[in-house]
Amino acid sequence: MTFRRRTLLAAGAAALALPQIRTARAQTALRFSLDWALQGNHAMWSLADDRGVYRNLGLSVRMDRGFGSGDALVKVGSGAYDIGFADFAGAVKFNAENPQNRLVMIYPVFDRTAAALVTLKGRGIEKPQDVAGKNLGAPEGEGSRMLFPAFARVAGIDPASVRWTSMAANLRDTMLRTRQVDAVTGFLFTVHFNLVGLGVPEGDILGWPYAEHGLDIYGSGVFARAEWLERNQDTATRFVKASIEGLKLLLNDIPGGMASLKRREPLFDEALEARRFAMTRDRSMLTPNSRANGLGHVDMARVRTLIQVNAEALGVANPPRAEDFFTDRYLPPRSERMV
């Protein structure tokens, strides 16, 4: 009798467990690469995970840090990851050189590029045009450095009038602080708060985002390989929807978003990253365009400008068509994208 009772109990427990097993198996697994180590804006995806958005949409997402936008582009282009988040400027060259692994932007998270020129007070630079004759610093091949000639043209700067010093990305801000360079290029929110972390008084930091000074192009966003998208249209649509829902959660609960990232990275600085996200939100995400047309709105005229300036900067003779580069096919309806 004891054995029989145990058998029945075990069978009952197994029967009760079956629905949970089936639910878990119904989740579509996705490999998602970020552009860098965890920063405040990445909380839109950690919150989507923590608060059940992925689960409700039938997704199981593994989110891994990246090592630069170029790294994320290669990972997705090679098929090592299904979806990525990165500054899409480098994809102009990638797509021209790898047409069989063409990448497509399916949700431009940053309506405006975060690329900027940054300096400190006391360097003789009070406006962008003052960099003529100065020594600028940035890693070799870094996106904002590659875009500088296009920015210089619209800002009235002779690109040949500046000297460049190359360094590893983790040394850029220190070299600016210690006067080894006069100014640097990089993402505004990255350089600004890295300098704050180095003890630079915030009032001493001067920054000029390219997008606010004549070069109004898209920045970082969610992208995937064209071939993968054709086979996974519904999955891509659900991931974009989850991303936008996650961003809305973050906009309404920044402390909760920072805590979500802290659970994933114990050294994460919640206070500093909350401020970094606020700058990212105000300068790159919630722009007049996205407020009027909804998050992720795709304007093909702006896409063509992005392709043109990057093709010129990178020496791409056969740039992709705008329609092969960006799409709004996977975005939710405008009413669900309004903030």
Disulfide bonds with the S-S distance in Angstrom:
none
